[in-house]
Amino acid sequence: MPAPHRIVIVAFPGIELLDATGPAEVFSVASRVAGADRPGYRVLIATPDGAPVATSSGVRLLADLAFEEVAAPIDTLVVAGAIELVEGGVEPVVDREVAAWLRGAAPGAGRIGSVCAGAHLLAAAGLLEGRPATTHWLTADRLAADHPGVRVDPDPIFIRDGRVWTCAGVTSGMDMALAMVAEDHGQDLALATARTMVMYVKRSGGQSQFSVPLSVRSSSDDRIDGLRRWIAEHLTEDLSLEALAARTHLSARHFSRLFRQRTSTTPAAYVEAARLEAVRRLLEDGDRGLPEVAAASGLGSVETLHRVFRRRLGTTPAEYRRRF
């Protein structure tokens, strides 16, 4: 029987525990479900010096080997991610030692993947240049800003580009691992693994349904920040470009340019996001019917509500309400 598929998961101090243990559990369960007569997976945890690492939750993760002990062949190399809370937001952790090792180890790996902010490490190692990639929605803008050569898409749960895989935040590492199982052994084993773990083999929608659409950067212009607060409180009013420009006593053209410059989005996109955020709150916190939700949010009709939900979140209002 062929040797088991060798998975090396890269860990370092401060990683999210589930970034490493989530994929590891998927591969482990897949091996057990496959049975002893089929090649499964062998999962190894590698840390810079082979010592245990403290994760962000405080739980210590034991290592199987140090970086210098990792030998080819590596069938799949997966790097976990770490995020630090800083004033005003979050910061992806980019460990230069880890990035340098990844740069040297990647050519000897059949498949490379990152979980959550691990994408920032792959990018720092030059492994995402010219490729589409995703990461946690909280750090996607930072990834795009730090690495202009990476085509960052903040919505997918995971992206595969050839042998390079990236995925969204934390639990999405399990979605990515299931897709890898399907690639290696077929959809039937992936489905059986998902059922055993009480998971969806493929969840509906992208990570936009978990993110906060209004997390645009703060404006340095009091007029724009004041207008944004006013929009949130007057969603059912006329929020057209002309009406908003009039409130700031600017021409429509000048207002549109200023708003985009200050917030990195257009007035129309911001208004739609504000109304969608109101819809999400109404669906999460109450049992109002969709016509009432559409009216209260300023979207007007159920048809518009469905269209905006599909386009922005990749799911339906009913499915969103069931989930959240």
N, C-alpha and C positions, 0 to 999 in steps of 0.2 A: 504494500500500500504506500502511496506517496507520503512524504513527510508532511506534517502539519504546516499550515500557513503561518509564517513567523511575523508576529505583530510586535513592534517596539513603540511604546508610548513614552514620550519625552516629558519629564516632569522637573520642576524646579521650585524653590520656595515661593509660596504665595499663590500657587495655582488654585483654580476652583476645583474642589475635590471631584465633582461629577464630570468635569472635563476629561479626567483620566479614567475614573471607575465606571462611568456610563458606557463608553465604547467597550471597555474591557469586559463588562458584564454581558453585553450583546454578543461579543465573540465567544465568550465562555458558554452561554446558553445555546448558541448555534452549534457549538461542538457537541454538546450533550444531546441536543435534539437530532443531530445528524446521525449519531450512533457510532459505535466503535469500529464499524466496518468502512467508514468514510473518513477521509482526512479532514480534520477540523482546524482549530487555531491554537497556537501557543503564544500567550501574551506575556511580554516582559516589560517591566518598568525601568527606564534608564534615567539616572540623575547625574548631574555634573561630576560628582565625586563618589557616587555609589552609596551615599549616606541617605537615611530617611529625610524627607522634606515635610515641613509643616505647611499645610494647605490653608487657604483663606478662612476655612471654618475652624481651624485649630487642630483638626485631625491630622495625625502624622501618617504619611504614606511611605511604606517600605519600598526599597529599590531592589531590583534583581541584579543590576550591574551598573558600573560607571560608564560614562561616555567612551572612555578609552578602551573599554572591554567589549563594546558593541562591534561585532564582526559581521561582514557580509556572509550570506545574502540576507537582506532585510526585505521581506515581501511587502510589508506595509509599515510606514513610519508616520506616526501621529504625534503632533505636538499640542499639548494642553496650553491654555491661556490663563493670564492673570490680569485683574483689573484693580486699580487702587482708587479709593474715594479721595477726591481732592476738592478744595473749595470751588464751588460752582459746577461740579460735575464729576466725571470719572476720567481716569488716565490708564491707557493700556500699558502693561509692563513689558518692556523690551529688554530682555537680558542679553547683553552683547556676547557673553560666553556661549549661551545657548544658540544664538543666531549664527555665530562663527562655526560652531560644530555642525549645525544643520547644513550650512553651505558645503561643508566637506562630505557629510554623510549622505546627502540627498542623491547624488549620482549613483550610489550603490543600492538605492531602494527602488523596488518595482512600482510602488504607489506611495504618494505622500499626502497627508491630510492634516488639517488644523481644526481645532475646536475653539469656538468663541474668539477671544483676543489672540489666540495662537496664530491667527492670520497675520498679525503685525510682526511676528517673529519670522514667518515665511517670507514676508515682504522685505524685512531687514536683511534676510539672507539672499535676496535677489531671486527668489523662487517664484514670485508672482508677477514679475515684470511682463507686461504685454498680455496678461491673462485676465479673464473675468474672475472675480472673487467676492466672497461675502464674509461678514463677521457680525458680532453682536450689534444690534441697531444703535446702541449707545456710543459705539466707537467707530462706526462706519465713516462718518464725516472725517474723523481724524486719519483713518487709513487712507482715504482719498487725498487728503491734504498732504500727508507725509510722503505718499508714493503716487505721484501723478501718472506714472506708467501702468498702474493697476486699474483695471476697469471695475470699480467697486459698485456692487448692486446690493443695497441694504435690505432687500425684501426676501429673497429665497431662504428656505431653511438650510439648504446646502447647494453648492455648485460643484459640478465636476467638469474639469477641462483637461482632457487627456488623462494623464496619470496623477494630476494634482487636484485635490479636493479641498474645499473650504466649507465651513458651516457656520451657522448663527450662534446664538448664545446657549451655553450650558447643556440643557437636555437635547438640543439639536445634534449633539455628538452621537447620540443613540440613533437618531434618524439616519445620519450619515453612515454609521456602522451597519445598520440594517441594509442600506443600499449597497454597501460593499459586500455583504453576505450574499445578496441577490446576484451581484456581478460574479462572485466566485462560485456559487453553488446553485443559483437559480432562484426564481421567485417563490417556489413552493417552500424551500427551507427558510427563506426570509419571512414568509407569512407564518409558518409554524413557530418560528422564534418570536415574532411579534405577539402571537397569541399566548405563548407561554409567559411572556413578560407583561401581558395585559397592556400592550401598546398598539397604536395605529401603525400599520405597515407603511402608510403614507398619510400624513395629516393634511387636512384641507387648508388652503390659504397659506400665505407667507408670514414672515415675522412682523409685518406691518400691523397685524391684528393685536400684537402684544406691545408695540411701541407707542410713544406719545407723539402724535403728529405735530403738536404745537411746540415741540422742543427746538424751535429755531433760535438762533443766537440773538442775544439782547441787542437792542438798537442803541446807538449813542445819541440819537435824536429824540428829545422828549416828546415831540409831536407824534412820532411814529409809535413809540411805546404807549403813549396815552391813547392813540387810536386803536391799538391792538386790544387794550383793556376795554375800550368802548365797544368794539366789535363783539367781544365775548358776552357783553351784557345786552346786546341789541341784535341778536341773530335773525330775528324775524323782520327786521327793517330792510329798506333798500340799501344794499351793500355793494352796489355797482361801482365800477371804477370812477365814474363821474361823481357819484354821491360821496364817496370817500375823499376824493380830491377836494370837493367843495368844503368838507369839514375841516380840512387842513389849509384852506385858502390858497391852494396851488392849482396850476393847470393840470389836467389829466396826465399829460405827457411827463411833466416834471415830477408829479407825485408818483407815477408808476416807476420812473427811474430811481427816485429817492428811496421808495419803499423796498425795491429789489436790492439796492445798494446796501441798505441798512439791515435787511433781514435774510438776504440770499434766497428769496422766493418772491413770487408775484402777488399782487393784492388778491387776484381771483383765486389763486391756489391757497392762499392763507385763509380766505373766507371759507372756502370749501372745507379745508382742514378743521377750522373752528366749528363749523356746523357738524362735521362728521364726529368730532370729539364730543359734542353735545349729544348726538345720537347714541354714541357708545355708552355714555353715562346713563342715559334714559333706559337703554336696553339692559344694562347691568343692574340698575337699582330699582326698577319698577316693572309693572306688567301692562303698561300702556300699549294700545294697539298701534300698528305701524302708521296708519293715517295720522293719529295724534302725535306720534314721535316725529314724523316728517314735518308736520305743521309747526311743532314747538321748536324744532331745530332750524327752521328757516329754509329747509330743502323743498318744502311745498307739497310734493306728491310722493306717493309710495314708489312710483316708477322711477323718479329721480333718486330716491333713497336707495333702491336696489342697484341702480346703475353706478352710483358713486361708491357704494359698498363693494361691488364686484371689482371695479377698476382700481380702487385704492387698497383694499384689504384681501381681495381674492377669495371672498367667501360671501355668504348671504346674511342678512340681519337675523333670520331665524336660527341659523347655525351659530352665529356669534352669541346670541342670547343663551342658547343651550350650553355653550362652553364657558361663558363668563357670568 
